[in-house]
Amino acid sequence: MRKINEIFYSLQGEGFHTGTPATFIRFSGCNLRCPFCDTRHEEGTLMTDDDILQAVTQHPARLVVLTGGEPSLWIDQDLTDRLHRAGKYIAIETNGTHPLPAGIDWVTCSPKDDGPVVLDRMDEVKVVYQGQDLAPYEQLPARHFFLQPCSCLNTAETIACVLAHPRWRLSLQTHKLTGIR
């Protein structure tokens, strides 16, 4: 059984896959307590893998995004294998503080100040910008680096930072800007 906050179909709103149709599996609970977190993820329903697969396969998108809360607290090899057998491409949005099962196709690490990153593989780093030094994040083993305004409140400052640090790309929360889920 896995604690699920919600499963829904929408467009990916952030990072490399922005604008891509996706089924989101939002897991409940997180090991960190970030003051800027925009997701209420404490509540949830216990679901079997069969229940999760049934919900996911109701939607036409190949992309499945494991998000939360912190999805690494709930996922394992069995779930990723079953999603792959269903023809899904698996992306995860994680704070990076727990190891991940093998076979996740795309890893987005969004590190937080109060959690050490233990991942040795990630495709993108997505940092919520609050004026912090970017140098430590640039040491992470990623191919793509995204800087995101904190809840759309410091966009001008984030743009200025990206212009000063061209290794980084701007990531806006387009789902919030367009009014979609």
Accessible surface in RSA format (square Angstrom, percent):
REM  Atomic radii and reference values for relative SASA: ProtOr
REM  Chains: A
REM  Algorithm: Lee & Richards
REM  Probe-radius: 1.40
REM  Slices: 20
REM RES _ NUM      All-atoms   Total-Side   Main-Chain    Non-polar    All polar
REM                ABS   REL    ABS   REL    ABS   REL    ABS   REL    ABS   REL
RES MET A   1   138.02  71.5  80.05  53.0  57.97 138.0  73.22  62.2  64.80  85.9
RES ARG A   2    18.75   7.9  18.75   9.6   0.00   0.0   3.51   4.8  15.25   9.2
RES LYS A   3    64.46  31.4  64.46  39.5   0.00   0.0  22.98  20.7  41.47  44.2
RES ILE A   4     4.10   2.3   2.40   1.8   1.70   4.1   2.40   1.7   1.70   4.6
RES ASN A   5    43.63  30.1  18.87  18.2  24.76  59.6   0.24   0.6  43.39  41.9
RES GLU A   6    45.83  26.3  37.60  28.4   8.23  19.6  22.60  43.7  23.23  19.0
RES ILE A   7    35.50  20.2   7.55   5.6  27.96  67.4   7.55   5.4  27.96  75.9
RES PHE A   8    11.37   5.7   7.93   4.9   3.44   9.0  11.37   6.9   0.00   0.0
RES TYR A   9    86.18  40.2  63.16  35.9  23.02  59.9  50.47  37.9  35.71  44.0
RES SER A  10    16.78  14.2   4.85   6.5  11.94  27.5  12.69  27.0   4.10   5.7
RES LEU A  11    74.24  41.3  73.65  52.7   0.58   1.5  73.65  51.7   0.58   1.6
RES GLN A  12    15.94   8.9  15.23  11.1   0.71   1.7   0.13   0.3  15.81  12.0
RES GLY A  13     2.88   3.6   0.00   N/A   2.88   3.6   0.47   1.3   2.41   5.4
RES GLU A  14    22.47  12.9  18.14  13.7   4.33  10.3   3.85   7.4  18.62  15.2
RES GLY A  15     8.01   9.9   0.00   N/A   8.01   9.9   1.50   4.1   6.50  14.6
RES PHE A  16    85.43  42.7  65.33  40.5  20.10  52.3  65.48  39.7  19.95  57.1
RES HIS A  17    34.28  18.7  31.84  22.1   2.44   6.2  19.05  19.6  15.23  17.7
RES THR A  18    61.44  43.7  38.70  39.2  22.74  54.2  34.33  46.1  27.11  41.0
RES GLY A  19    41.77  51.5   0.00   N/A  41.77  51.5  25.45  69.8  16.32  36.6
RES THR A  20    47.69  33.9  44.37  45.0   3.31   7.9  30.42  40.9  17.27  26.1
RES PRO A  21    62.84  45.8  60.54  55.2   2.30   8.4  60.54  50.0   2.30  14.3
RES ALA A  22     0.00   0.0   0.00   0.0   0.00   0.0   0.00   0.0   0.00   0.0
RES THR A  23     0.00   0.0   0.00   0.0   0.00   0.0   0.00   0.0   0.00   0.0
RES PHE A  24    15.12   7.6  15.12   9.4   0.00   0.0  15.12   9.2   0.00   0.0
RES ILE A  25     0.00   0.0   0.00   0.0   0.00   0.0   0.00   0.0   0.00   0.0
RES ARG A  26    38.84  16.3  38.84  19.8   0.00   0.0   1.11   1.5  37.73  22.9
RES PHE A  27     0.00   0.0   0.00   0.0   0.00   0.0   0.00   0.0   0.00   0.0
RES SER A  28     0.00   0.0   0.00   0.0   0.00   0.0   0.00   0.0   0.00   0.0
RES GLY A  29    23.35  28.8   0.00   N/A  23.35  28.8  23.35  64.1   0.00   0.0
RES CYS A  30    25.43  19.2  14.83  16.5  10.61  24.9   0.05   0.1  25.39  27.4
RES ASN A  31    63.77  44.0  28.69  27.7  35.08  84.5  28.92  69.6  34.85  33.7
RES LEU A  32    17.97  10.0  12.54   9.0   5.42  13.6  14.64  10.3   3.33   9.0
RES ARG A  33   168.10  70.6 146.57  74.7  21.54  51.3  85.49 116.8  82.61  50.1
RES CYS A  34    24.21  18.3  11.16  12.4  13.05  30.7   3.97  10.1  20.25  21.8
RES PRO A  35   132.79  96.8  88.93  81.1  43.85 159.4 102.64  84.7  30.14 187.3
RES PHE A  36    45.78  22.9  31.15  19.3  14.63  38.1  41.11  24.9   4.68  13.4
RES CYS A  37    43.97  33.3  28.08  31.3  15.89  37.3  13.73  34.8  30.24  32.6
RES ASP A  38    73.06  51.2  37.41  37.2  35.65  84.3  22.75  53.5  50.31  50.2
RES THR A  39    23.39  16.6  20.44  20.7   2.95   7.0  10.13  13.6  13.26  20.0
RES ARG A  40   165.04  69.3 150.69  76.8  14.35  34.2  90.64 123.9  74.40  45.1
RES HIS A  41     9.16   5.0   9.16   6.4   0.00   0.0   1.51   1.6   7.65   8.9
RES GLU A  42    83.32  47.8  75.59  57.2   7.74  18.4  51.01  98.7  32.31  26.4
RES GLU A  43   139.57  80.1 137.43 104.0   2.14   5.1  62.01 119.9  77.56  63.3
RES GLY A  44    34.96  43.1   0.00   N/A  34.96  43.1   6.02  16.5  28.94  64.8
RES THR A  45    90.25  64.2  85.89  87.1   4.35  10.4  55.80  74.9  34.45  52.1
RES LEU A  46   100.56  56.0  84.62  60.5  15.95  40.1  84.62  59.4  15.95  42.9
RES MET A  47    34.72  18.0  34.69  23.0   0.03   0.1  25.62  21.8   9.10  12.1
RES THR A  48    54.15  38.5  52.97  53.7   1.18   2.8  51.71  69.5   2.44   3.7
RES ASP A  49    21.11  14.8  16.31  16.2   4.81  11.4   8.46  19.9  12.65  12.6
RES ASP A  50    88.96  62.3  82.42  82.0   6.54  15.5  27.91  65.7  61.04  60.9
RES ASP A  51    62.13  43.5  58.80  58.5   3.33   7.9  10.18  24.0  51.95  51.8
RES ILE A  52     0.00   0.0   0.00   0.0   0.00   0.0   0.00   0.0   0.00   0.0
RES LEU A  53    19.60  10.9  19.35  13.8   0.25   0.6  19.60  13.8   0.00   0.0
RES GLN A  54   118.22  66.1 112.19  82.0   6.04  14.4  32.70  69.6  85.53  64.9
RES ALA A  55    27.18  25.0  21.05  32.5   6.13  13.9  26.43  37.2   0.75   2.0
RES VAL A  56     0.00   0.0   0.00   0.0   0.00   0.0   0.00   0.0   0.00   0.0
RES THR A  57    72.45  51.5  45.93  46.6  26.52  63.2  33.90  45.5  38.54  58.3
RES GLN A  58   125.50  70.2  93.00  68.0  32.49  77.4  30.74  65.4  94.76  71.9
RES HIS A  59    47.63  26.0  43.38  30.2   4.25  10.9  29.46  30.4  18.16  21.1
RES PRO A  60   115.21  84.0  77.18  70.4  38.03 138.2  89.55  73.9  25.66 159.5
RES ALA A  61     9.49   8.7   0.68   1.1   8.81  20.0   9.49  13.4   0.00   0.0
RES ARG A  62   152.55  64.1 143.62  73.2   8.93  21.3  60.48  82.7  92.07  55.8
RES LEU A  63    10.43   5.8   8.51   6.1   1.93   4.8   8.51   6.0   1.93   5.2
RES VAL A  64     0.00   0.0   0.00   0.0   0.00   0.0   0.00   0.0   0.00   0.0
RES VAL A  65     0.20   0.1   0.20   0.2   0.00   0.0   0.20   0.2   0.00   0.0
RES LEU A  66     0.00   0.0   0.00   0.0   0.00   0.0   0.00   0.0   0.00   0.0
RES THR A  67    10.91   7.8  10.91  11.1   0.00   0.0   1.88   2.5   9.03  13.7
RES GLY A  68     8.20  10.1   0.00   N/A   8.20  10.1   0.00   0.0   8.20  18.4
RES GLY A  69    18.82  23.2   0.00   N/A  18.82  23.2   1.30   3.6  17.51  39.2
RES GLU A  70     2.64   1.5   2.64   2.0   0.00   0.0   0.00   0.0   2.64   2.2
RES PRO A  71     0.00   0.0   0.00   0.0   0.00   0.0   0.00   0.0   0.00   0.0
RES SER A  72    13.47  11.4   0.00   0.0  13.47  31.0   0.12   0.3  13.35  18.7
RES LEU A  73    71.96  40.1  39.07  27.9  32.90  82.7  43.50  30.6  28.46  76.6
RES TRP A  74    71.00  28.5  61.12  29.6   9.88  23.2  64.05  34.2   6.94  11.3
RES ILE A  75    16.56   9.4   0.29   0.2  16.27  39.2   0.29   0.2  16.27  44.2
RES ASP A  76    61.99  43.4  59.15  58.9   2.84   6.7  31.92  75.1  30.07  30.0
RES GLN A  77    73.58  41.1  71.10  52.0   2.49   5.9  51.83 110.3  21.75  16.5
RES ASP A  78    75.16  52.7  69.62  69.3   5.54  13.1  28.21  66.4  46.96  46.8
RES LEU A  79     0.00   0.0   0.00   0.0   0.00   0.0   0.00   0.0   0.00   0.0
RES THR A  80     0.29   0.2   0.29   0.3   0.00   0.0   0.29   0.4   0.00   0.0
RES ASP A  81    53.39  37.4  51.06  50.8   2.33   5.5   9.73  22.9  43.66  43.5
RES ARG A  82    64.91  27.3  62.12  31.7   2.79   6.6   9.02  12.3  55.89  33.9
RES LEU A  83     0.00   0.0   0.00   0.0   0.00   0.0   0.00   0.0   0.00   0.0
RES HIS A  84    64.09  35.0  50.01  34.8  14.08  36.0  39.44  40.6  24.65  28.7
RES ARG A  85   174.68  73.3 135.32  69.0  39.36  93.7  81.71 111.7  92.98  56.3
RES ALA A  86    41.33  38.0   8.45  13.0  32.88  74.8  21.84  30.8  19.50  51.6
RES GLY A  87    42.56  52.5   0.00   N/A  42.56  52.5  35.31  96.9   7.24  16.2
RES LYS A  88    17.81   8.7  15.63   9.6   2.18   5.2   1.83   1.6  15.97  17.0
RES TYR A  89    58.79  27.4  58.59  33.3   0.20   0.5  43.53  32.7  15.26  18.8
RES ILE A  90     0.00   0.0   0.00   0.0   0.00   0.0   0.00   0.0   0.00   0.0
RES ALA A  91     4.94   4.5   4.94   7.6   0.00   0.0   4.94   6.9   0.00   0.0
RES ILE A  92     0.06   0.0   0.00   0.0   0.06   0.1   0.00   0.0   0.06   0.2
RES GLU A  93    33.73  19.4  28.57  21.6   5.16  12.3  10.32  20.0  23.40  19.1
RES THR A  94     3.16   2.3   0.00   0.0   3.16   7.5   2.66   3.6   0.50   0.8
RES ASN A  95     8.28   5.7   6.27   6.1   2.01   4.8   4.78  11.5   3.50   3.4
RES GLY A  96     0.00   0.0   0.00   N/A   0.00   0.0   0.00   0.0   0.00   0.0
RES THR A  97    18.42  13.1   4.74   4.8  13.68  32.6   4.74   6.4  13.68  20.7
RES HIS A  98    58.11  31.8  58.08  40.4   0.03   0.1  33.65  34.7  24.46  28.5
RES PRO A  99   104.06  75.8  91.22  83.2  12.84  46.7  93.77  77.4  10.29  64.0
RES LEU A 100    37.53  20.9  10.68   7.6  26.84  67.5  12.03   8.4  25.49  68.6
RES PRO A 101    27.07  19.7   9.94   9.1  17.14  62.3  21.81  18.0   5.26  32.7
RES ALA A 102    73.63  67.7  57.90  89.4  15.73  35.8  69.13  97.4   4.50  11.9
RES GLY A 103    42.39  52.3   0.00   N/A  42.39  52.3  30.66  84.1  11.73  26.3
RES ILE A 104     7.44   4.2   2.42   1.8   5.02  12.1   2.42   1.7   5.02  13.6
RES ASP A 105    50.07  35.1  30.69  30.5  19.38  45.8   8.03  18.9  42.04  41.9
RES TRP A 106    15.14   6.1  15.14   7.3   0.00   0.0  15.14   8.1   0.00   0.0
RES VAL A 107     4.44   2.9   4.44   4.0   0.00   0.0   4.44   3.9   0.00   0.0
RES THR A 108     8.13   5.8   8.13   8.2   0.00   0.0   2.77   3.7   5.36   8.1
RES CYS A 109     0.00   0.0   0.00   0.0   0.00   0.0   0.00   0.0   0.00   0.0
RES SER A 110    11.51   9.7  11.51  15.4   0.00   0.0   9.39  20.0   2.12   3.0
RES PRO A 111     9.20   6.7   4.26   3.9   4.94  18.0   4.26   3.5   4.94  30.7
RES LYS A 112    40.58  19.8  31.49  19.3   9.10  21.7  23.77  21.4  16.82  17.9
RES ASP A 113   127.04  89.0  85.26  84.9  41.78  98.8  43.06 101.3  83.98  83.8
RES ASP A 114    90.75  63.6  61.06  60.8  29.70  70.2  48.60 114.4  42.15  42.0
RES GLY A 115     7.62   9.4   0.00   N/A   7.62   9.4   1.51   4.1   6.10  13.7
RES PRO A 116   105.24  76.7  92.84  84.6  12.40  45.1 104.39  86.2   0.86   5.3
RES VAL A 117    42.87  28.2  12.29  11.1  30.58  73.7  12.29  10.7  30.58  83.0
RES VAL A 118    80.07  52.7  48.47  43.9  31.60  76.1  56.18  48.8  23.89  64.8
RES LEU A 119    20.55  11.4   7.86   5.6  12.69  31.9  10.01   7.0  10.55  28.4
RES ASP A 120   129.32  90.6 107.94 107.4  21.38  50.6  43.06 101.3  86.26  86.0
RES ARG A 121   110.39  46.3 104.91  53.5   5.48  13.1  71.73  98.0  38.67  23.4
RES MET A 122     6.14   3.2   0.00   0.0   6.14  14.6   0.00   0.0   6.14   8.1
RES ASP A 123    10.76   7.5  10.76  10.7   0.01   0.0   0.01   0.0  10.76  10.7
RES GLU A 124     4.60   2.6   4.60   3.5   0.00   0.0   0.02   0.0   4.58   3.7
RES VAL A 125     0.00   0.0   0.00   0.0   0.00   0.0   0.00   0.0   0.00   0.0
RES LYS A 126    13.78   6.7  13.78   8.5   0.00   0.0   3.70   3.3  10.08  10.7
RES VAL A 127     0.92   0.6   0.92   0.8   0.00   0.0   0.92   0.8   0.00   0.0
RES VAL A 128    20.25  13.3  15.57  14.1   4.68  11.3  15.57  13.5   4.68  12.7
RES TYR A 129    20.10   9.4  20.10  11.4   0.00   0.0   0.00   0.0  20.10  24.8
RES GLN A 130    98.86  55.3  65.16  47.6  33.70  80.2  25.82  55.0  73.04  55.4
RES GLY A 131    42.63  52.6   0.00   N/A  42.63  52.6  13.10  36.0  29.52  66.1
RES GLN A 132    46.12  25.8  31.91  23.3  14.21  33.8  33.62  71.6  12.49   9.5
RES ASP A 133    98.65  69.1  80.06  79.7  18.58  43.9  43.11 101.5  55.54  55.4
RES LEU A 134     6.21   3.5   3.77   2.7   2.44   6.1   3.77   2.6   2.44   6.6
RES ALA A 135    48.44  44.5  45.21  69.8   3.23   7.3  46.45  65.4   1.99   5.3
RES PRO A 136    81.15  59.1  66.63  60.7  14.52  52.8  73.89  61.0   7.26  45.1
RES TYR A 137    23.31  10.9  23.09  13.1   0.22   0.6  16.87  12.7   6.44   7.9
RES GLU A 138    43.09  24.7  35.63  27.0   7.46  17.8   1.28   2.5  41.81  34.1
RES GLN A 139   143.88  80.5 114.07  83.4  29.80  71.0  47.81 101.8  96.07  72.9
RES LEU A 140    32.39  18.0  27.62  19.8   4.77  12.0  27.78  19.5   4.62  12.4
RES PRO A 141    67.89  49.5  45.51  41.5  22.38  81.4  60.87  50.3   7.01  43.6
RES ALA A 142    16.77  15.4   0.00   0.0  16.77  38.1   1.91   2.7  14.85  39.4
RES ARG A 143   161.84  67.9 131.10  66.8  30.74  73.2  72.48  99.1  89.35  54.2
RES HIS A 144    43.46  23.8  39.96  27.8   3.50   9.0  31.50  32.5  11.96  13.9
RES PHE A 145     5.96   3.0   4.20   2.6   1.76   4.6   4.20   2.5   1.76   5.0
RES PHE A 146     3.74   1.9   3.74   2.3   0.00   0.0   3.74   2.3   0.00   0.0
RES LEU A 147     0.00   0.0   0.00   0.0   0.00   0.0   0.00   0.0   0.00   0.0
RES GLN A 148     6.65   3.7   6.65   4.9   0.00   0.0   0.04   0.1   6.60   5.0
RES PRO A 149     3.21   2.3   2.51   2.3   0.71   2.6   2.51   2.1   0.71   4.4
RES CYS A 150    17.65  13.3  17.65  19.7   0.00   0.0   6.36  16.1  11.29  12.2
RES SER A 151    41.85  35.4  28.02  37.4  13.83  31.8  17.87  38.0  23.98  33.6
RES CYS A 152    45.92  34.7  26.85  29.9  19.07  44.8  20.67  52.4  25.25  27.2
RES LEU A 153   153.77  85.6 118.83  85.0  34.94  87.8 121.57  85.4  32.19  86.6
RES ASN A 154    28.07  19.4  21.35  20.6   6.72  16.2  23.29  56.1   4.78   4.6
RES THR A 155    43.94  31.2  40.96  41.5   2.98   7.1  34.09  45.8   9.84  14.9
RES ALA A 156    82.55  75.9  69.24 106.8  13.32  30.3  73.70 103.8   8.86  23.5
RES GLU A 157    88.58  50.9  78.94  59.7   9.64  23.0  40.66  78.6  47.92  39.1
RES THR A 158     0.00   0.0   0.00   0.0   0.00   0.0   0.00   0.0   0.00   0.0
RES ILE A 159    71.15  40.5  70.44  52.5   0.70   1.7  71.05  51.2   0.10   0.3
RES ALA A 160    58.19  53.5  50.54  78.0   7.65  17.4  53.31  75.1   4.89  12.9
RES CYS A 161    12.69   9.6   6.33   7.1   6.36  15.0   8.19  20.7   4.50   4.9
RES VAL A 162    21.06  13.9  20.51  18.6   0.55   1.3  20.51  17.8   0.55   1.5
RES LEU A 163   140.09  78.0 115.82  82.9  24.28  61.0 118.47  83.2  21.62  58.2
RES ALA A 164    71.32  65.6  39.03  60.2  32.29  73.4  49.70  70.0  21.62  57.3
RES HIS A 165    78.14  42.7  74.57  51.8   3.57   9.1  49.89  51.4  28.25  32.9
RES PRO A 166   117.89  85.9  91.88  83.8  26.01  94.5  95.66  79.0  22.22 138.1
RES ARG A 167   127.56  53.6 102.27  52.1  25.29  60.2  53.64  73.3  73.92  44.8
RES TRP A 168     3.52   1.4   0.00   0.0   3.52   8.3   0.00   0.0   3.52   5.7
RES ARG A 169   118.46  49.7 115.66  59.0   2.81   6.7  51.44  70.3  67.03  40.6
RES LEU A 170    62.54  34.8  37.91  27.1  24.63  61.9  37.91  26.6  24.63  66.3
RES SER A 171     4.47   3.8   0.41   0.5   4.07   9.4   4.38   9.3   0.09   0.1
RES LEU A 172    57.38  32.0  52.45  37.5   4.93  12.4  52.58  36.9   4.80  12.9
RES GLN A 173    11.00   6.1  10.01   7.3   0.99   2.4   0.74   1.6  10.26   7.8
RES THR A 174    41.57  29.6  41.47  42.0   0.10   0.2  35.60  47.8   5.98   9.0
RES HIS A 175    37.85  20.7  37.79  26.3   0.06   0.1  24.57  25.3  13.28  15.5
RES LYS A 176    85.33  41.6  58.27  35.8  27.05  64.4  56.51  50.9  28.81  30.7
RES LEU A 177   108.89  60.6  73.24  52.4  35.65  89.6  76.86  54.0  32.03  86.2
RES THR A 178    93.06  66.2  60.67  61.5  32.39  77.2  68.06  91.4  25.00  37.8
RES GLY A 179    68.90  85.0   0.00   N/A  68.90  85.0  34.73  95.3  34.17  76.5
RES ILE A 180    70.06  39.9  54.42  40.5  15.64  37.7  60.36  43.5   9.70  26.3
RES ARG A 181   147.33  61.9 119.37  60.9  27.96  66.6  68.08  93.0  79.25  48.0
END  Absolute sums over single chains surface
CHAIN  1 A     8575.3       6504.7       2070.6       4878.2       3697.0
END  Absolute sums over all chains
TOTAL          8575.3       6504.7       2070.6       4878.2       3697.0
